């Protein structure tokens, strides 16, 4: 196919990488819920995912991920629909806020205390 560019996609669970994807990730995506679960939130990435910060920088990328989090056009994004910081296994994120684990309170200056 003329004009096809495929780079930095993630393949796992028996899926073969596209022959033209020389930067393919062939490791477990490390979703917060194994195999994604039944909710879109299960497809968020764990903090040790090889897909974090492994995407291709693109201008005019839409500016937001599936959950509304900002997507940079100058810094490598995550591979996939989630551009958050990563969570621990079993920890689902709602609008970027952990639903389990430590909760940070912000001071008036916006710095976690």
N, CA, C and O of each residue as an XYZ file, in Angstrom:
452
protein
N       0.849     -1.176      0.000
C       0.000      0.000      0.000
C       0.893      1.237      0.000
O       1.806      1.340      0.819
N       0.648      2.136     -0.873
C       1.431      3.355     -0.995
C       1.020      4.332      0.102
O      -0.168      4.538      0.350
N       2.014      4.930      0.755
C       1.748      5.931      1.764
C       1.425      5.386      3.141
O       1.102      6.159      4.043
N       1.502      4.090      3.328
C       1.207      3.507      4.637
C       2.386      3.720      5.570
O       3.524      3.396      5.230
N       2.110      4.268      6.754
C       3.137      4.436      7.783
C       2.602      3.842      9.070
O       1.581      4.286      9.595
N       3.285      2.854      9.565
C       2.846      2.145     10.759
C       4.037      2.069     11.706
O       5.046      1.449     11.371
N       3.940      2.687     12.884
C       5.069      2.702     13.810
C       4.578      2.800     15.244
O       3.618      3.510     15.542
N       5.248      2.081     16.119
C       5.018      2.132     17.567
C       3.635      1.654     17.980
O       3.045      2.201     18.912
N       3.119      0.655     17.309
C       1.872      0.021     17.719
C       2.188     -1.112     18.681
O       3.311     -1.616     18.695
N       1.220     -1.514     19.478
C       1.414     -2.577     20.460
C       0.661     -3.829     20.011
O      -0.511     -3.765     19.640
N       1.348     -4.956     20.050
C       0.786     -6.248     19.652
C       1.044     -7.234     20.777
O       2.154     -7.296     21.305
N       0.030     -8.003     21.148
C       0.210     -8.959     22.243
C      -0.886    -10.012     22.165
O      -1.944     -9.772     21.582
N      -0.637    -11.167     22.746
C      -1.637    -12.219     22.809
C      -1.815    -12.966     21.504
O      -2.924    -13.380     21.167
N      -0.733    -13.140     20.769
C      -0.792    -13.887     19.528
C      -0.920    -13.028     18.295
O      -0.843    -13.542     17.179
N      -1.113    -11.731     18.462
C      -1.198    -10.838     17.302
C       0.191    -10.597     16.737
O       1.130    -10.305     17.478
N       0.316    -10.718     15.446
C       1.596    -10.477     14.782
C       1.723     -8.995     14.460
O       0.749     -8.335     14.098
N       2.930     -8.492     14.599
C       3.188     -7.098     14.258
C       3.060     -6.899     12.761
O       3.383     -7.791     11.977
N       2.591     -5.734     12.370
C       2.534     -5.400     10.950
C       3.954     -5.414     10.389
O       4.869     -4.897     11.031
N       4.154     -5.987      9.222
C       5.505     -6.082      8.648
C       6.206     -4.735      8.505
O       7.435     -4.670      8.524
N       5.435     -3.664      8.364
C       6.045     -2.349      8.183
C       6.287     -1.617      9.506
O       6.804     -0.500      9.500
N       5.920     -2.227     10.639
C       6.073     -1.583     11.956
C       7.397     -1.998     12.587
O       7.453     -2.959     13.353
N       8.460     -1.268     12.261
C       9.788     -1.615     12.774
C       9.978     -1.224     14.238
O      10.958     -1.641     14.855
N       9.074     -0.441     14.803
C       9.162     -0.020     16.205
C       8.039     -0.627     17.046
O       7.605     -0.028     18.030
N       7.575     -1.795     16.667
C       6.446     -2.440     17.345
C       6.782     -2.798     18.793
O       7.924     -3.127     19.116
N       5.774     -2.728     19.652
C       5.885     -3.189     21.035
C       5.245     -4.570     21.069
O       4.050     -4.712     20.807
N       6.040     -5.591     21.394
C       5.566     -6.972     21.383
C       5.451     -7.536     22.788
O       5.639     -8.735     22.995
N       5.146     -6.692     23.744
C       5.048     -7.093     25.146
C       3.628     -6.863     25.651
O       2.829     -6.189     25.001
N       3.326     -7.427     26.808
C       2.036     -7.230     27.459
C       1.793     -5.728     27.643
O       2.672     -5.006     28.111
N       0.615     -5.272     27.278
C       0.268     -3.851     27.396
C       0.205     -3.398     28.850
O       0.403     -2.218     29.141
N      -0.067     -4.320     29.756
C      -0.202     -4.036     31.187
C      -1.401     -3.118     31.456
O      -1.263     -2.043     32.040
N      -2.584     -3.572     31.013
C      -3.817     -2.844     31.313
C      -4.106     -2.924     32.807
O      -3.638     -3.842     33.481
N      -4.879     -1.963     33.334
C      -5.209     -1.990     34.759
C      -6.060     -3.197     35.109
O      -5.998     -3.690     36.235
N      -6.853     -3.681     34.162
C      -7.622     -4.909     34.333
C      -7.173     -5.841     33.219
O      -7.293     -5.490     32.045
N      -6.651     -7.033     33.559
C      -6.176     -7.947     32.514
C      -7.210     -8.120     31.400
O      -8.399     -8.293     31.667
N      -6.756     -8.072     30.183
C      -7.583     -8.172     28.966
C      -8.594     -7.049     28.861
O      -9.540     -7.147     28.079
N      -8.419     -5.985     29.627
C      -9.282     -4.820     29.520
C     -10.552     -4.871     30.337
O     -11.169     -3.832     30.572
N     -10.963     -6.051     30.779
C     -12.186     -6.153     31.562
C     -13.401     -5.831     30.728
O     -13.386     -6.022     29.512
N     -14.452     -5.345     31.358
C     -15.697     -5.056     30.655
C     -15.957     -3.557     30.523
O     -16.936     -3.150     29.896
N     -15.108     -2.753     31.095
C     -15.275     -1.305     31.075
C     -14.112     -0.662     30.317
O     -12.998     -1.182     30.360
N     -14.343      0.448     29.631
C     -13.225      1.136     28.989
C     -12.111      1.487     29.970
O     -10.943      1.533     29.584
N     -12.456      1.736     31.234
C     -11.440      2.063     32.231
C     -10.421      0.943     32.398
O      -9.282      1.204     32.785
N     -10.803     -0.292     32.116
C      -9.870     -1.413     32.216
C      -8.753     -1.361     31.201
O      -7.761     -2.076     31.337
N      -8.897     -0.523     30.178
C      -7.867     -0.386     29.159
C      -6.874      0.730     29.462
O      -6.025      1.045     28.628
N      -6.971      1.325     30.637
C      -5.945      2.266     31.062
C      -4.694      1.460     31.394
O      -4.784      0.261     31.658
N      -3.537      2.100     31.384
C      -2.269      1.399     31.536
C      -1.750      1.433     32.964
O      -1.945      2.406     33.692
N      -1.081      0.341     33.350
C      -0.408      0.296     34.645
C       0.862      1.135     34.564
O       1.354      1.427     33.474
N       1.385      1.518     35.717
C       2.568      2.383     35.774
C       3.824      1.721     35.218
O       4.812      2.411     34.969
N       3.816      0.401     35.014
C       4.987     -0.290     34.462
C       4.751     -0.756     33.020
O       5.474     -1.623     32.528
N       3.770     -0.202     32.354
C       3.445     -0.600     30.983
C       4.521     -0.133     30.001
O       5.010      0.992     30.103
N       4.889     -0.999     29.049
C       5.849     -0.572     28.024
C       5.224      0.428     27.047
O       5.929      1.009     26.222
N       3.913      0.629     27.136
C       3.220      1.558     26.235
C       3.233      2.996     26.733
O       2.884      3.908     25.983
N       3.634      3.219     28.001
C       3.698      4.582     28.533
C       4.819      5.353     27.845
O       5.949      4.873     27.754
N       4.501      6.536     27.367
C       5.479      7.433     26.723
C       6.215      6.779     25.558
O       7.355      7.139     25.263
N       5.577      5.830     24.901
C       6.219      5.106     23.800
C       5.570      5.403     22.451
O       5.919      4.780     21.449
N       4.637      6.339     22.415
C       3.935      6.653     21.178
C       4.715      7.607     20.293
O       5.806      8.058     20.643
N       4.148      7.897     19.169
C       4.745      8.780     18.183
C       4.168     10.180     18.346
O       2.950     10.353     18.388
N       5.047     11.181     18.437
C       4.600     12.568     18.557
C       3.926     12.969     17.247
O       4.480     12.782     16.164
N       2.725     13.522     17.368
C       1.978     13.959     16.191
C       1.372     15.334     16.448
O       0.793     15.577     17.507
N       1.507     16.213     15.494
C       0.796     17.485     15.595
C      -0.652     17.224     15.183
O      -0.937     16.240     14.501
N      -1.543     18.082     15.586
C      -2.969     17.937     15.253
C      -3.502     16.558     15.645
O      -4.201     15.911     14.865
N      -3.165     16.111     16.871
C      -3.568     14.780     17.341
C      -4.942     14.766     18.014
O      -5.365     13.727     18.518
N      -5.624     15.871     18.029
C      -6.933     15.958     18.667
C      -6.869     16.564     20.054
O      -7.873     17.069     20.556
N      -5.691     16.521     20.686
C      -5.478     17.197     21.950
C      -5.957     16.500     23.209
O      -5.555     16.892     24.304
N      -6.810     15.470     23.097
C      -7.353     14.775     24.269
C      -7.403     13.280     24.013
O      -7.579     12.843     22.875
N      -7.246     12.485     25.090
C      -7.389     11.037     24.959
C      -8.857     10.655     25.159
O      -9.715     11.530     25.277
N      -9.143      9.375     25.197
C     -10.517      8.877     25.347
C     -11.195      9.413     26.601
O     -12.406      9.634     26.602
N     -10.424      9.625     27.672
C     -10.959     10.077     28.950
C     -10.888     11.594     29.105
O     -11.222     12.117     30.168
N     -10.459     12.308     28.065
C     -10.397     13.759     28.121
C      -9.096     14.315     28.648
O      -8.976     15.527     28.823
N      -8.106     13.457     28.910
C      -6.814     13.932     29.392
C      -6.041     14.557     28.231
O      -6.175     14.104     27.094
N      -5.238     15.586     28.495
C      -4.471     16.225     27.433
C      -3.454     15.271     26.798
O      -2.854     14.439     27.478
N      -3.275     15.411     25.487
C      -2.265     14.652     24.747
C      -1.313     15.676     24.145
O      -1.727     16.545     23.377
N      -0.043     15.570     24.496
C       0.963     16.519     24.029
C       1.242     16.349     22.535
O       1.166     15.244     21.997
N       1.560     17.443     21.890
C       2.001     17.378     20.497
C       3.498     17.603     20.399
O       4.042     17.754     19.305
N       4.178     17.626     21.575
C       5.635     17.819     21.586
C       6.385     16.750     22.375
O       7.599     16.614     22.222
N       5.689     15.995     23.210
C       6.300     14.949     24.036
C       5.643     13.616     23.676
O       4.437     13.565     23.432
N       6.433     12.534     23.642
C       5.898     11.219     23.267
C       4.708     10.842     24.145
O       4.829     10.796     25.369
N       3.564     10.572     23.527
C       2.388     10.148     24.278
C       2.449      8.645     24.555
O       3.381      7.962     24.130
N       1.457      8.149     25.264
C       1.323      6.710     25.452
C       0.790      6.094     24.165
O       0.173      6.780     23.351
N       1.028      4.813     23.987
C       0.417      4.072     22.884
C      -0.987      3.701     23.327
O      -1.163      3.173     24.425
N      -1.978      3.963     22.509
C      -3.354      3.613     22.837
C      -4.198      4.819     23.184
O      -3.806      5.964     22.962
N      -5.365      4.536     23.732
C      -6.363      5.574     23.983
C      -6.159      6.308     25.298
O      -6.853      7.291     25.559
N      -5.218      5.857     26.142
C      -5.018      6.405     27.487
C      -3.700      7.162     27.565
O      -2.650      6.597     27.260
N      -3.733      8.427     27.966
C      -2.508      9.218     28.070
C      -2.241      9.693     29.494
O      -1.633     10.744     29.699
N      -2.694      8.924     30.471
C      -2.434      9.258     31.870
C      -1.070      8.775     32.324
O      -0.271      8.295     31.520
N      -0.809      8.903     33.609
C       0.490      8.575     34.193
C       0.708      7.086     34.406
O       1.844      6.650     34.597
N      -0.355      6.303     34.378
C      -0.248      4.874     34.681
C      -0.721      4.603     36.089
O      -0.544      5.431     36.982
N      -1.316      3.462     36.285
C      -1.879      3.084     37.583
C      -1.280      1.762     38.016
O      -0.552      1.129     37.251
N      -1.573      1.346     39.215
C      -1.158      0.031     39.693
C      -2.236     -0.978     39.311
O      -3.399     -0.611     39.140
N      -1.857     -2.238     39.177
C      -2.806     -3.272     38.753
C      -4.054     -3.249     39.623
O      -3.968     -3.193     40.850
N      -5.204     -3.292     38.984
C      -6.472     -3.274     39.695
C      -6.960     -1.893     40.064
O      -8.087     -1.746     40.538
N      -6.140     -0.875     39.859
C      -6.502      0.501     40.196
C      -7.082      1.157     38.943
O      -6.355      1.413     37.983
N      -8.354      1.422     38.950
C      -8.988      2.085     37.812
C      -8.952      3.585     38.035
O      -9.090      4.059     39.162
N      -8.769      4.311     36.978
C      -8.702      5.762     37.074
C      -9.971      6.364     36.508
O     -10.439      5.956     35.445
N     -10.524      7.324     37.206
C     -11.698      8.045     36.737
C     -11.288      9.497     36.545
O     -10.993     10.196     37.515
N     -11.268      9.943     35.320
C     -10.837     11.306     35.005
C      -9.437     11.599     35.537
O      -9.145     12.718     35.961
N      -8.567     10.574     35.511
C      -7.190     10.771     35.934
C      -6.978     10.710     37.433
O      -5.847     10.885     37.886
N      -8.014     10.469     38.226
C      -7.910     10.410     39.686
C      -7.988      8.948     40.112
O      -8.921      8.251     39.712
N      -7.034      8.458     40.912
C      -7.119      7.063     41.363
C      -8.394      6.826     42.160
O      -8.788      7.650     42.985
N      -9.034      5.687     41.902
C     -10.229      5.349     42.665
C      -9.890      4.491     43.874
O     -10.739      4.281     44.740
N      -8.664      3.994     43.943
C      -8.170      3.291     45.118
C      -6.757      3.786     45.368
O      -6.144      4.389     44.486
N      -6.244      3.542     46.541
C      -4.872      3.962     46.844
C      -4.854      5.339     47.474
O      -5.895      5.863     47.871
N      -3.650      5.935     47.566
C      -3.540      7.217     48.253
C      -4.270      8.320     47.507
O      -4.308      8.337     46.277
N      -4.836      9.220     48.251
C      -5.508     10.379     47.675
C      -4.743     11.610     48.132
O      -4.420     11.744     49.312
N      -4.456     12.499     47.209
C      -3.708     13.708     47.534
C      -4.665     14.881     47.631
O      -5.551     15.049     46.793
N      -4.478     15.677     48.649
C      -5.244     16.912     48.767
C      -4.368     18.031     48.245
O      -3.159     18.044     48.479
N      -4.971     18.962     47.542
C      -4.200     20.057     46.999
C      -4.292     21.267     47.908
O      -5.332     21.539     48.509
N      -3.190     21.984     47.996
C      -3.196     23.238     48.724
C      -3.738     24.311     47.777
O      -4.035     24.018     46.619
N      -3.865     25.524     48.248
C      -4.324     26.611     47.383
C      -3.388     26.828     46.206
O      -3.808     27.322     45.160
N      -2.114     26.460     46.370
C      -1.137     26.642     45.312
C      -1.213     25.523     44.284
O      -0.548     25.596     43.250
N      -2.014     24.482     44.544
C      -2.134     23.385     43.594
C      -1.043     22.340     43.721
O      -0.915     21.482     42.847
N      -0.262     22.384     44.771
C       0.815     21.426     44.978
C       0.335     20.370     45.970
O      -0.151     20.727     47.043
N       0.455     19.064     45.641
C       0.022     18.033     46.614
C       0.736     18.204     47.938
O       1.932     18.496     47.974
N       0.008     18.022     49.023
C       0.662     18.102     50.330
C       0.690     16.769     51.015
O       1.205     16.657     52.127
